[in-house]
Amino acid sequence: MFNFLGGLFVLIAVLTWSIASIVYKSVLGSVGDQKKYSRDPLASLGIRILILSAFILLYNLSLGNINKMFITMNTEQMTLYFYITILCGFLTAIGDICYFFALRYLDASRVYPLINTQTLFTIPFAYYFFNEQIPALMWISSFLMIIGVLFVGGTQDSKDKGMENLSKQQIKRNYIKGISCGIGTGFCFGTQYLAMTALNRIYFGVMEANMARVVSYAIILWIILLLKPNHIPRIRNDVEKKSFKSYILTGLIGIFSFGIGDAVYQLGVSLNGAQTSIIIASSAPIFNQAFSILVLKEKLRKNFLLGVFCIIVGNILVVF
């Protein structure tokens, strides 16, 4: 039975994610945006995860109940929890890298609906690992979501911000990279929430699970940055200092969306299940479209609306 409070939790999370995506896009700019050309998605993610880690660790140490985790779980459960945490951190790191690069290549209003393809990946995994039923209309739902992706992707054009400053070859290359990164984000985000669900089934504690994921994510991301030192954020000149300040903004909004929004989402999942929660979360592109047009002044395209409609209807059909 549908739980109203659980649905409300998911809707609150959706709003935080949509608002955050607008801020991230504003900070990162576009590849063809000369004013923000130096913005580095990996450097931004590096600062963001440090701020997030500090916030979540401080919260859990002061208000959480971490000791109870170690007292409650036996050795086998702790080992399994540890391995799933690493998987969750890896999926989150790769998903965020795909997400931030997608935002650099394409408009937020084009990227965000692609993330909602996560349902295509979530349901098979939910069925296999958690014995959740495959919806009767899954094939129709999948078809609509694939059509939606084609509409949202459309044909490459110069309407995305920064594209007007690029050659046709660059536009095509950025388009392919942006669409691929958007779908990659959908896969990673969908599977990471299933991993979070698995953590909560071993030991239920949404803030504790979020903390485990964030710490794992931070370690994995900074290993990547140390292997690619040219992406480590620096403040050697005025341009880098200005970019660094913007990266701090992504960290602060990340507390709002990643730290709080994701934890609230997990509360919704605990009340309604992974499938139903992701269906509600599929409404995110509606809010994102509105915010992108009003705040970022992105163009409204008819194909976008058709694509978003198909993706949302596809997600709704999964309920039946």
Rosetta silent file (secondary structure, phi, psi, omega in degrees, C-alpha in Angstrom):
SEQUENCE: MFNFLGGLFVLIAVLTWSIASIVYKSVLGSVGDQKKYSRDPLASLGIRILILSAFILLYNLSLGNINKMFITMNTEQMTLYFYITILCGFLTAIGDICYFFALRYLDASRVYPLINTQTLFTIPFAYYFFNEQIPALMWISSFLMIIGVLFVGGTQDSKDKGMENLSKQQIKRNYIKGISCGIGTGFCFGTQYLAMTALNRIYFGVMEANMARVVSYAIILWIILLLKPNHIPRIRNDVEKKSFKSYILTGLIGIFSFGIGDAVYQLGVSLNGAQTSIIIASSAPIFNQAFSILVLKEKLRKNFLLGVFCIIVGNILVVF
SCORE:     score description
SCORE:     0.000 S_00000001
   1 L     0.000  139.381 -177.794    0.000    0.000    0.000 S_00000001
   2 L   -68.521  132.951  178.439    1.254    3.474   -0.902 S_00000001
   3 L  -102.761  119.001 -175.741    2.536    5.490    2.072 S_00000001
   4 H   -62.072  -44.341 -179.229    1.792    9.227    1.764 S_00000001
   5 H   -61.917  -40.156  176.996    4.602   10.312    4.089 S_00000001
   6 H   -61.930  -41.010  177.685    7.078    8.209    2.114 S_00000001
   7 H   -64.542  -37.845  178.573    5.886    9.845   -1.098 S_00000001
   8 H   -65.687  -40.222  177.206    6.292   13.286    0.469 S_00000001
   9 H   -58.582  -45.594 -179.176    9.857   12.459    1.509 S_00000001
  10 H   -64.643  -40.735 -179.773   10.710   11.480   -2.070 S_00000001
  11 H   -63.940  -39.112  176.292    9.087   14.639   -3.476 S_00000001
  12 H   -61.897  -43.293  178.285   11.151   16.809   -1.100 S_00000001
  13 H   -61.279  -41.584  179.545   14.280   15.004   -2.273 S_00000001
  14 H   -58.569  -43.494  179.640   13.261   15.588   -5.912 S_00000001
  15 H   -63.971  -41.145  179.540   13.004   19.343   -5.305 S_00000001
  16 H   -64.847  -40.384  179.664   16.451   19.472   -3.697 S_00000001
  17 H   -65.175  -42.577 -177.724   17.992   17.564   -6.625 S_00000001
  18 H   -64.589  -43.950  178.884   16.334   19.789   -9.232 S_00000001
  19 H   -64.488  -42.796 -179.222   17.477   22.997   -7.540 S_00000001
  20 H   -61.285  -39.032 -178.408   20.998   21.611   -7.105 S_00000001
  21 H   -61.684  -33.661  178.741   21.250   20.730  -10.815 S_00000001
  22 H   -68.504  -41.652  178.722   20.607   24.376  -11.697 S_00000001
  23 H   -65.991  -43.500  179.555   23.361   25.542   -9.362 S_00000001
  24 H   -59.609  -45.511  179.830   25.807   22.944  -10.691 S_00000001
  25 H   -63.262  -41.270  179.493   25.140   23.985  -14.285 S_00000001
  26 H   -61.796  -39.325  179.979   25.506   27.647  -13.368 S_00000001
  27 H   -71.949  -45.633 -174.557   28.883   26.968  -11.737 S_00000001
  28 H   -75.181  -30.278 -175.498   30.257   24.652  -14.439 S_00000001
  29 L    68.030 -156.073  179.492   29.032   26.623  -17.423 S_00000001
  30 L  -127.382  161.088 -178.838   29.389   25.006  -20.848 S_00000001
  31 L   -56.692  -37.981 -178.571   32.353   23.888  -22.928 S_00000001
  32 L   -87.630    1.291 -179.480   31.792   26.770  -25.344 S_00000001
  33 L   -83.065  106.015 -175.300   31.259   29.325  -22.569 S_00000001
  34 H   -64.178  -31.568 -178.575   34.413   31.433  -22.636 S_00000001
  35 H   -68.680  -29.118 -177.476   33.710   33.035  -19.249 S_00000001
  36 H  -121.717   25.734 -175.342   33.640   29.636  -17.508 S_00000001
  37 L   -62.859  -29.661 -175.146   35.847   27.689  -19.891 S_00000001
  38 L   -82.167   -6.241 -177.923   38.383   26.884  -17.158 S_00000001
  39 L   -64.383  130.516 -175.303   35.819   25.218  -14.887 S_00000001
  40 L  -113.513  115.691 -179.926   36.834   21.601  -14.248 S_00000001
  41 H   -55.964  -41.124 -179.275   34.094   19.087  -13.300 S_00000001
  42 H   -67.097  -40.563  177.583   36.565   16.796  -11.494 S_00000001
  43 H   -64.031  -41.236  178.371   38.064   19.673   -9.495 S_00000001
  44 H   -62.168  -43.791  178.868   34.566   20.832   -8.590 S_00000001
  45 H   -64.756  -34.519  179.398   33.604   17.321   -7.459 S_00000001
  46 H   -62.631  -46.898  178.041   36.786   17.104   -5.382 S_00000001
  47 H   -67.244  -41.848 -177.997   35.935   20.233   -3.376 S_00000001
  48 H   -59.410  -45.921 -176.051   32.269   19.250   -3.193 S_00000001
  49 H   -71.753  -28.322  175.999   32.923   15.815   -1.699 S_00000001
  50 H   -66.737  -43.389  178.876   35.331   17.229    0.913 S_00000001
  51 H   -65.716  -43.099  178.943   32.657   19.674    2.116 S_00000001
  52 H   -61.953  -45.488 -178.556   30.011   16.939    2.037 S_00000001
  53 H   -60.903  -44.097 -179.766   32.210   14.498    3.951 S_00000001
  54 H   -61.435  -43.897 -179.333   32.961   17.068    6.641 S_00000001
  55 H   -64.209  -49.746 -174.615   29.254   17.890    7.060 S_00000001
  56 H   -69.761  -38.080  176.722   28.025   14.291    7.153 S_00000001
  57 H   -64.462  -43.891  179.422   30.817   13.074    9.449 S_00000001
  58 H   -61.546  -42.772  179.946   30.198   15.988   11.839 S_00000001
  59 H   -62.172  -48.543 -175.686   26.457   15.291   11.826 S_00000001
  60 H   -69.810  -34.476  178.964   26.838   11.585   12.507 S_00000001
  61 H   -70.717  -32.334 -177.527   29.488   12.029   15.192 S_00000001
  62 H   -91.200  -37.949 -174.559   27.390   14.608   17.035 S_00000001
  63 H  -118.825  -15.393 -177.318   23.810   13.413   16.436 S_00000001
  64 L   -80.870 -174.767 -179.133   24.103    9.942   14.933 S_00000001
  65 L  -134.452   61.583 -174.850   24.417    6.568   16.593 S_00000001
  66 H   -64.306  -37.797 -178.237   27.421    5.038   14.876 S_00000001
  67 H   -57.395  -34.914 -178.371   28.386    2.881   17.869 S_00000001
  68 H   -62.592  -32.633  178.407   25.073    1.039   17.609 S_00000001
  69 H   -57.719  -48.900 -175.014   26.031   -0.123   14.092 S_00000001
  70 H   -72.806  -28.453  178.281   29.099   -1.980   15.338 S_00000001
  71 H   -75.380  -39.352 -174.199   27.266   -3.398   18.361 S_00000001
  72 H   -75.011  -42.267 -174.616   24.248   -4.576   16.345 S_00000001
  73 L   -84.030  142.073  173.166   26.005   -6.183   13.356 S_00000001
  74 L   -85.685  179.246 -175.166   27.953   -9.415   13.541 S_00000001
  75 H   -60.768  -42.684 -179.435   31.240   -9.991   11.698 S_00000001
  76 H   -63.914  -42.328  179.002   29.572  -11.406    8.586 S_00000001
  77 H   -66.262  -40.511  179.498   27.138   -8.486    8.370 S_00000001
  78 H   -64.880  -39.084  178.514   29.918   -5.933    8.882 S_00000001
  79 H   -64.564  -45.656  178.350   31.991   -7.529    6.118 S_00000001
  80 H   -63.662  -41.442  178.531   29.054   -7.490    3.707 S_00000001
  81 H   -59.716  -41.247 -179.652   28.237   -3.895    4.724 S_00000001
  82 H   -63.479  -46.857 -178.071   31.839   -2.907    3.998 S_00000001
  83 H   -67.136  -39.871  178.338   31.883   -4.425    0.506 S_00000001
  84 H   -67.377  -33.986  177.008   28.517   -2.937   -0.450 S_00000001
  85 H   -61.662  -43.113  178.123   29.737    0.443    0.849 S_00000001
  86 H   -62.639  -44.391  177.975   32.715    0.310   -1.527 S_00000001
  87 H   -61.051  -44.040 -179.326   30.402   -0.602   -4.424 S_00000001
  88 H   -63.323  -44.165  178.741   28.015    2.195   -3.473 S_00000001
  89 H   -63.040  -39.937  178.879   30.838    4.739   -3.241 S_00000001
  90 H   -64.149  -47.927  179.813   32.213    3.635   -6.621 S_00000001
  91 H   -62.024  -39.970  179.805   28.806    3.889   -8.345 S_00000001
  92 H   -66.479  -43.058  179.969   28.173    7.305   -6.783 S_00000001
  93 H   -62.316  -49.518 -179.615   31.594    8.613   -7.809 S_00000001
  94 H   -64.731  -40.348  178.585   31.271    7.438  -11.424 S_00000001
  95 H   -61.225  -43.560  179.644   27.659    8.649  -11.566 S_00000001
  96 H   -68.868  -36.751  176.781   28.597   12.127  -10.357 S_00000001
  97 H   -62.352  -46.287  177.123   31.548   12.323  -12.754 S_00000001
  98 H   -59.666  -43.427 -177.307   29.220   11.428  -15.649 S_00000001
  99 H   -62.100  -48.987 -176.871   26.635   13.926  -14.367 S_00000001
 100 H   -68.592  -35.769  177.254   29.017   16.889  -14.069 S_00000001
 101 H   -70.806  -36.544  177.266   30.607   16.228  -17.456 S_00000001
 102 H   -60.927  -40.666  178.894   27.164   15.890  -19.044 S_00000001
 103 H   -66.460  -29.588  177.161   26.254   19.312  -17.617 S_00000001
 104 H   -70.538  -34.580 -175.823   29.415   20.770  -19.154 S_00000001
 105 H   -84.401  -36.959 -171.736   28.507   19.450  -22.600 S_00000001
 106 L  -133.058  167.934  176.801   24.734   20.045  -22.720 S_00000001
 107 L   -62.839  149.924  177.542   21.937   22.093  -21.145 S_00000001
 108 H   -60.581  -36.715 -178.912   20.656   20.997  -17.743 S_00000001
 109 H   -67.936  -22.081  177.014   17.163   20.646  -19.221 S_00000001
 110 H   -87.797  -37.178 -176.488   18.507   18.120  -21.746 S_00000001
 111 H   -72.999  -44.691 -168.605   20.693   16.188  -19.296 S_00000001
 112 H   -60.831  -42.824  178.148   18.321   15.827  -16.367 S_00000001
 113 H   -60.344  -29.669 -179.874   15.566   13.774  -18.067 S_00000001
 114 H   -63.787  -29.939 -179.886   18.217   11.275  -19.181 S_00000001
 115 H   -62.248  -29.804 -176.295   18.987   10.517  -15.531 S_00000001
 116 L   -74.768    1.538  170.815   15.446    9.170  -15.153 S_00000001
 117 L   -72.392   -2.398 -179.351   16.318    6.223  -17.369 S_00000001
 118 H   -56.186  -27.585  179.418   17.574    4.772  -14.083 S_00000001
 119 H   -60.892  -35.471  179.572   14.270    2.875  -13.815 S_00000001
 120 H   -59.938  -31.919 -178.191   15.313    0.747  -16.796 S_00000001
 121 H   -93.514  -30.918 -174.400   18.308   -0.430  -14.800 S_00000001
 122 H   -69.227  -46.141 -172.913   16.780   -0.423  -11.311 S_00000001
 123 H   -61.387  -47.251  177.921   13.863   -2.800  -11.856 S_00000001
 124 H   -59.178  -40.029  179.025   15.874   -5.795  -13.185 S_00000001
 125 H   -69.658  -38.787  178.386   18.344   -5.431  -10.302 S_00000001
 126 H   -62.939  -37.458  178.387   15.523   -4.957   -7.759 S_00000001
 127 H   -66.831  -44.710 -174.786   13.923   -8.152   -9.079 S_00000001
 128 H   -72.239  -44.252 -173.818   17.152  -10.157   -8.936 S_00000001
 129 H   -90.940  -33.321 -173.984   18.492   -8.961   -5.570 S_00000001
 130 H  -115.370    5.271  178.482   15.361   -8.022   -3.597 S_00000001
 131 L    60.111   26.036  174.621   12.738  -10.287   -5.215 S_00000001
 132 L   -75.575  145.282 -174.517   10.608   -7.290   -6.178 S_00000001
 133 L   -72.478  146.481  172.324    8.100   -8.121   -8.913 S_00000001
 134 L   -78.345  123.257 -178.668    8.584   -7.146  -12.545 S_00000001
 135 L   -59.823  147.108 -177.467    5.686   -4.793  -13.428 S_00000001
 136 L   -62.084  -33.720 -176.298    3.161   -6.139  -15.960 S_00000001
 137 L  -100.008   24.342 -175.807    3.621   -3.115  -18.237 S_00000001
 138 H   -58.730  -41.183 -177.050    7.418   -3.086  -17.997 S_00000001
 139 H   -66.479  -41.386  177.428    7.961   -3.614  -21.742 S_00000001
 140 H   -65.368  -42.075  179.009    5.625   -0.742  -22.675 S_00000001
 141 H   -60.159  -45.851 -179.983    7.238    1.393  -19.983 S_00000001
 142 H   -62.147  -42.250  179.604   10.728    0.627  -21.283 S_00000001
 143 H   -60.736  -44.336 -179.786    9.676    1.422  -24.853 S_00000001
 144 H   -64.275  -39.404 -179.457    8.262    4.810  -23.795 S_00000001
 145 H   -68.565  -37.069  177.576   11.394    5.688  -21.851 S_00000001
 146 H   -66.236  -42.750  175.594   13.637    4.804  -24.783 S_00000001
 147 H   -60.951  -40.713  178.765   11.454    6.935  -27.094 S_00000001
 148 H   -60.323  -41.421  177.937   11.659    9.685  -24.480 S_00000001
 149 H   -61.994  -40.849  179.197   15.451    9.546  -24.507 S_00000001
 150 H   -64.340  -39.138  178.491   15.430    9.885  -28.307 S_00000001
 151 H   -68.429  -44.098 -179.553   13.153   12.933  -28.076 S_00000001
 152 H   -65.156  -42.244  178.738   15.210   14.546  -25.313 S_00000001
 153 H   -66.156  -46.553  179.956   18.424   13.816  -27.153 S_00000001
 154 L    57.918 -158.852  173.611   17.024   14.945  -30.465 S_00000001
 155 L   -99.322  145.792 -178.924   19.510   15.863  -33.139 S_00000001
 156 L   -59.981  137.678  179.731   22.575   17.822  -32.168 S_00000001
 157 L  -144.830 -177.803 -177.731   22.037   21.547  -32.633 S_00000001
 158 L  -101.580   17.827 -177.819   23.514   24.856  -31.537 S_00000001
 159 L   -82.537  -24.125  176.132   20.707   25.676  -29.109 S_00000001
 160 L   -66.474  144.796 -175.970   22.496   24.302  -26.044 S_00000001
 161 L   -58.577  133.496  179.059   24.421   27.019  -24.236 S_00000001
 162 L    90.348  -18.666 -177.097   27.931   27.512  -25.569 S_00000001
 163 H   -65.617  -29.513 -177.606   27.292   25.477  -28.745 S_00000001
 164 H   -65.139  -16.070 -179.558   27.083   28.618  -30.879 S_00000001
 165 H   -95.729    3.329 -175.780   30.802   29.156  -30.259 S_00000001
 166 L  -112.978  160.342  176.302   31.812   25.701  -31.493 S_00000001
 167 L   -76.653  167.953  179.785   32.349   24.113  -34.884 S_00000001
 168 H   -61.024  -38.116  178.324   29.950   21.495  -36.264 S_00000001
 169 H   -64.860  -42.499  179.300   32.426   18.740  -35.426 S_00000001
 170 H   -66.243  -38.891  178.414   32.770   19.969  -31.851 S_00000001
 171 H   -60.673  -46.516  179.967   28.983   20.244  -31.497 S_00000001
 172 H   -62.630  -42.230 -178.751   28.557   16.645  -32.655 S_00000001
 173 H   -65.814  -44.526  179.357   31.318   15.418  -30.336 S_00000001
 174 H   -65.169  -37.795  179.169   29.914   17.285  -27.331 S_00000001
 175 H   -61.186  -48.426 -179.216   26.418   16.042  -28.106 S_00000001
 176 H   -63.533  -44.181  179.599   27.508   12.385  -28.141 S_00000001
 177 H   -63.113  -43.827 -178.086   29.554   12.811  -24.958 S_00000001
 178 H   -63.946  -45.573  179.564   26.707   14.630  -23.176 S_00000001
 179 H   -64.970  -43.140  179.829   24.034   12.054  -24.072 S_00000001
 180 H   -63.019  -43.472  179.729   26.347    9.147  -23.163 S_00000001
 181 H   -66.625  -36.340  178.824   27.282   10.730  -19.837 S_00000001
 182 H   -62.974  -45.528  179.083   23.595   11.462  -19.108 S_00000001
 183 H   -69.228  -37.510  175.940   22.561    7.834  -19.631 S_00000001
 184 H   -60.705  -37.019  176.156   25.641    6.670  -17.691 S_00000001
 185 H   -63.012  -43.628  178.951   24.477    8.871  -14.819 S_00000001
 186 H   -58.302  -44.015  179.493   21.061    7.211  -14.932 S_00000001
 187 H   -62.849  -49.289 -176.316   22.625    3.749  -14.680 S_00000001
 188 H   -67.228  -41.539 -179.168   24.944    4.646  -11.796 S_00000001
 189 H   -66.552  -40.464  178.995   22.333    6.613   -9.842 S_00000001
 190 H   -63.080  -45.958 -177.859   19.749    3.841  -10.189 S_00000001
 191 H   -74.019  -28.672  179.115   22.105    1.104   -9.055 S_00000001
 192 H   -68.534  -34.582  178.938   23.619    3.188   -6.239 S_00000001
 193 H   -71.268  -30.162  173.406   20.198    3.617   -4.627 S_00000001
 194 H   -67.328  -38.154  177.158   19.699   -0.136   -4.773 S_00000001
 195 H   -64.570  -38.813  176.704   23.068   -0.502   -3.050 S_00000001
 196 H   -63.725  -39.204  177.315   21.877    1.969   -0.397 S_00000001
 197 H   -61.904  -40.120  178.560   18.728   -0.129    0.027 S_00000001
 198 H   -63.505  -39.501  177.298   20.936   -3.193    0.539 S_00000001
 199 H   -61.475  -43.644 -178.289   22.894   -1.331    3.236 S_00000001
 200 H   -70.927  -19.925  175.838   19.684   -0.408    5.030 S_00000001
 201 H   -79.648  -27.106  175.429   18.523   -4.024    4.917 S_00000001
 202 H   -76.779  -48.001  175.612   21.670   -5.126    6.718 S_00000001
 203 L  -145.884  116.423 -177.036   21.427   -2.276    9.229 S_00000001
 204 L   -79.669  116.702  177.043   18.680    0.335    8.950 S_00000001
 205 L  -173.935   96.948 -171.420   20.106    3.810    9.405 S_00000001
 206 H   -65.025  -37.321  179.483   19.734    6.219    6.488 S_00000001
 207 H   -71.866  -37.098  178.098   22.237    8.749    7.800 S_00000001
 208 H   -65.655  -42.160  178.547   24.734    6.012    8.660 S_00000001
 209 H   -65.289  -40.204  178.944   24.350    4.471    5.180 S_00000001
 210 H   -65.064  -40.190  178.355   24.727    7.898    3.586 S_00000001
 211 H   -62.693  -45.113  179.746   27.858    8.549    5.654 S_00000001
 212 H   -60.197  -42.820 -179.935   29.371    5.213    4.611 S_00000001
 213 H   -64.691  -45.513 -176.258   28.640    5.965    0.953 S_00000001
 214 H   -65.536  -42.512  179.359   30.032    9.518    1.088 S_00000001
 215 H   -64.019  -43.624  177.538   33.271    8.504    2.829 S_00000001
 216 H   -61.611  -44.412  178.674   33.778    5.669    0.330 S_00000001
 217 H   -59.358  -46.563 -178.316   32.993    8.051   -2.543 S_00000001
 218 H   -60.217  -43.994 -179.484   35.446   10.673   -1.208 S_00000001
 219 H   -63.421  -46.075 -178.661   38.285    8.149   -0.957 S_00000001
 220 H   -63.877  -44.834 -178.005   37.644    6.776   -4.461 S_00000001
 221 H   -64.999  -41.473 -178.139   37.341   10.230   -6.061 S_00000001
 222 H   -74.779  -22.614  169.853   40.504   11.564   -4.452 S_00000001
 223 H   -65.139  -42.651  177.395   42.420    8.477   -5.543 S_00000001
 224 H   -61.851  -43.045 -179.436   41.310    9.370   -9.087 S_00000001
 225 H   -65.910  -37.553  178.999   42.402   12.996   -8.563 S_00000001
 226 H   -69.205  -30.107  176.063   45.798   11.949   -7.219 S_00000001
 227 H   -76.898  -22.203  177.439   46.266    9.750  -10.284 S_00000001
 228 L  -124.962   70.715 -171.964   45.289   12.752  -12.445 S_00000001
 229 H   -59.985  -19.998  178.959   46.941   15.650  -10.529 S_00000001
 230 H   -67.400  -14.387  178.396   46.145   18.203  -13.242 S_00000001
 231 H   -95.992   -2.490  178.523   42.515   18.052  -12.018 S_00000001
 232 L   -69.384  127.186 -177.742   43.369   18.845   -8.382 S_00000001
 233 L   -62.786  136.077 -179.064   41.816   22.272   -7.580 S_00000001
 234 L  -133.548  165.145  179.559   44.358   25.059   -7.116 S_00000001
 235 L  -132.286   52.837 -176.116   44.358   28.785   -6.330 S_00000001
 236 L   -82.435  -24.486 -179.302   47.537   29.961   -8.087 S_00000001
 237 L  -142.019  178.893 -175.338   45.978   32.872   -9.995 S_00000001
 238 H   -63.427  -37.406 -179.967   42.818   34.997  -10.086 S_00000001
 239 H   -64.947  -45.582  179.806   41.005   32.690  -12.531 S_00000001
 240 H   -66.934  -35.031  178.066   41.668   29.619  -10.377 S_00000001
 241 H   -65.686  -40.965  178.993   40.672   31.514   -7.227 S_00000001
 242 H   -65.906  -42.949  177.617   37.355   32.517   -8.790 S_00000001
 243 H   -63.619  -39.886 -179.016   36.726   28.957   -9.957 S_00000001
 244 H   -60.881  -41.251  178.224   37.667   27.634   -6.504 S_00000001
 245 H   -63.232  -37.912  178.350   35.030   29.852   -4.875 S_00000001
 246 H   -67.909  -36.932  177.838   32.445   28.493   -7.307 S_00000001
 247 H   -62.914  -36.147  177.193   33.485   24.932   -6.474 S_00000001
 248 H   -61.710  -36.374  177.823   32.815   25.681   -2.814 S_00000001
 249 H   -61.952  -38.659  178.467   29.264   26.649   -3.829 S_00000001
 250 H   -64.505  -32.808  177.750   28.773   23.181   -5.360 S_00000001
 251 H   -68.904  -41.441 -179.738   29.833   21.710   -2.026 S_00000001
 252 H   -67.069  -42.731  177.607   27.375   23.833   -0.057 S_00000001
 253 H   -71.516  -25.483  176.222   24.467   23.011   -2.373 S_00000001
 254 H   -65.093  -34.551  175.217   25.655   19.411   -2.262 S_00000001
 255 H   -59.988  -41.496 -178.961   24.948   19.377    1.489 S_00000001
 256 H   -66.250  -44.119 -175.071   21.408   20.446    0.640 S_00000001
 257 H   -93.795  -51.571 -175.181   20.828   17.852   -2.106 S_00000001
 258 H   -75.819  -48.252 -176.389   23.311   15.031   -1.559 S_00000001
 259 H   -72.814  -47.596 -176.707   23.572   15.138    2.214 S_00000001
 260 H   -93.159  -48.896 -177.201   19.960   15.938    3.128 S_00000001
 261 H   -57.998  -45.166 -178.331   18.011   15.136   -0.060 S_00000001
 262 H   -67.201  -36.603  178.587   19.466   11.654   -0.474 S_00000001
 263 H   -67.192  -41.080  177.864   18.869   10.781    3.195 S_00000001
 264 H   -64.269  -38.189  177.815   15.252   11.962    2.932 S_00000001
 265 H   -61.290  -41.653  179.786   14.894    9.893   -0.245 S_00000001
 266 H   -65.319  -31.510  173.824   16.059    6.791    1.598 S_00000001
 267 H   -63.499  -40.177  176.978   13.387    7.418    4.236 S_00000001
 268 H   -63.633  -41.172  178.866   10.867    7.404    1.388 S_00000001
 269 H   -62.580  -39.238 -178.801   12.333    4.151    0.041 S_00000001
 270 H   -65.220  -24.828 -178.305   12.031    2.534    3.463 S_00000001
 271 H   -95.082  -29.627 -174.544    8.293    3.343    3.496 S_00000001
 272 H  -120.194  -10.128 -177.184    7.356    2.688   -0.141 S_00000001
 273 L    91.660  161.522 -175.146   10.087    0.463   -1.621 S_00000001
 274 H   -66.645  -43.292 -175.565   12.696    1.171   -4.299 S_00000001
 275 H   -64.291  -52.494 -177.778   10.411    0.855   -7.338 S_00000001
 276 H   -61.226  -39.864 -178.413    7.610    3.152   -6.161 S_00000001
 277 H   -65.009  -41.220  179.761   10.069    5.760   -4.896 S_00000001
 278 H   -67.577  -31.316  177.329   11.933    5.923   -8.190 S_00000001
 279 H   -64.668  -44.439  177.282    8.622    6.359  -10.011 S_00000001
 280 H   -63.547  -40.135 -179.934    7.815    9.403   -7.873 S_00000001
 281 H   -64.212  -18.847 -179.838   11.358   10.653   -8.430 S_00000001
 282 L   -67.669  -11.505  177.136   10.698   10.526  -12.176 S_00000001
 283 L   -75.272   -8.720 -177.214    8.752   13.785  -11.787 S_00000001
 284 H   -53.361  -40.606 -179.106   12.101   15.574  -11.298 S_00000001
 285 H   -60.164  -27.070  178.469   12.466   16.587  -14.985 S_00000001
 286 H   -63.804  -48.172  179.418    9.269   18.669  -14.718 S_00000001
 287 H   -67.049  -40.849 -179.595   10.771   20.806  -11.975 S_00000001
 288 H   -62.611  -41.298  178.142   14.149   20.845  -13.673 S_00000001
 289 H   -59.210  -45.932 -178.373   12.631   22.038  -16.971 S_00000001
 290 H   -64.280  -46.296 -179.440   10.879   24.904  -15.207 S_00000001
 291 H   -65.493  -38.053 -178.986   13.971   25.936  -13.217 S_00000001
 292 H   -63.338  -41.343 -179.175   16.236   25.668  -16.287 S_00000001
 293 H   -72.481  -44.217 -175.820   14.025   27.995  -18.313 S_00000001
 294 H   -73.917  -40.891 -173.656   13.346   30.494  -15.508 S_00000001
 295 H   -95.340  -49.735 -175.898   16.814   30.638  -13.939 S_00000001
 296 L   -88.838   -7.709  179.739   19.310   29.558  -16.615 S_00000001
 297 L    60.972   33.157  176.151   17.270   30.999  -19.527 S_00000001
 298 L   -74.218  155.174 -175.607   17.600   27.763  -21.469 S_00000001
 299 L   -78.176  144.012  174.914   15.437   27.357  -24.561 S_00000001
 300 L   -90.845  125.911  179.541   12.181   25.427  -24.481 S_00000001
 301 L  -120.269  135.913 -177.287   11.980   22.807  -27.230 S_00000001
 302 H   -57.081  -40.788 -179.852    8.839   20.866  -28.159 S_00000001
 303 H   -60.793  -33.368  177.575   10.800   17.629  -28.450 S_00000001
 304 H   -60.182  -48.597 -178.220   11.977   18.098  -24.885 S_00000001
 305 H   -61.674  -41.319  177.621    8.404   18.209  -23.620 S_00000001
 306 H   -63.266  -42.868 -179.914    7.495   15.101  -25.623 S_00000001
 307 H   -64.368  -46.322  178.687   10.568   13.295  -24.323 S_00000001
 308 H   -61.425  -42.261  178.989    9.932   14.272  -20.698 S_00000001
 309 H   -59.709  -46.400 -179.790    6.272   13.236  -21.075 S_00000001
 310 H   -62.710  -42.037 -178.854    7.249    9.799  -22.451 S_00000001
 311 H   -66.143  -42.598 -179.339    9.805    9.223  -19.678 S_00000001
 312 H   -66.798  -45.981  178.990    7.367   10.237  -16.932 S_00000001
 313 H   -62.091  -39.983  178.129    4.505    8.142  -18.348 S_00000001
 314 H   -59.287  -40.571  178.615    6.915    5.234  -18.738 S_00000001
 315 H   -69.547  -39.142 -179.636    7.843    5.500  -15.073 S_00000001
 316 H   -64.420  -38.918 -179.488    4.207    5.798  -13.970 S_00000001
 317 H   -61.194  -22.863 -179.692    3.263    2.645  -15.886 S_00000001
 318 L   -64.755  -24.197 -178.799    5.727    0.697  -13.772 S_00000001
 319 L   -65.738  -32.635 -171.385    3.343    1.100  -10.840 S_00000001
 320 L   -88.813    0.000    0.000    0.657   -0.995  -12.551 S_00000001
